[in-house]
Amino acid sequence: MDGARLGARLRSLRLEAGLTQAELARRTGIHRPNIARVEAGRHTPSLETLARLAQAIGVSTSHVLVEE
């Protein structure tokens, strides 16, 4: 999955969970601008960061990576 598709997937899952970027940042300790860069496809997160984001959204890392 390329960075743009990964970012779009994370954004979609975050919105489905009813979270703002600010709330996701608070839950993960990742700065909101960094979350915005990931969602915009301008930065590909490390596996560790991806796992933190997925956990805070309430899904598994594999759920983020597997497109429906």
NORMOHU-V854335 format. One record per backbone hydrogen bond with DSSP energy under -1.0 kcal/mol. NH is the residue of the N-H (numbers start at 1). CO is the residue of the C=O. If there is no record, write none. Layout:
BEGIN
((NH CO) (NH CO))
END
This chain:
BEGIN
((6 2) (7 3) (8 4) (9 5) (10 6) (11 7) (12 8) (13 9) (14 10) (15 11) (16 12) (17 13) (18 15) (19 14) (24 20) (25 21) (26 22) (27 23) (28 24) (29 25) (35 31) (36 32) (37 33) (38 34) (39 35) (40 36) (41 38) (42 37) (43 37) (50 46) (51 47) (52 48) (53 49) (54 50) (55 51) (56 52) (57 53) (58 54) (59 54) (64 60) (65 61) (66 62))
END
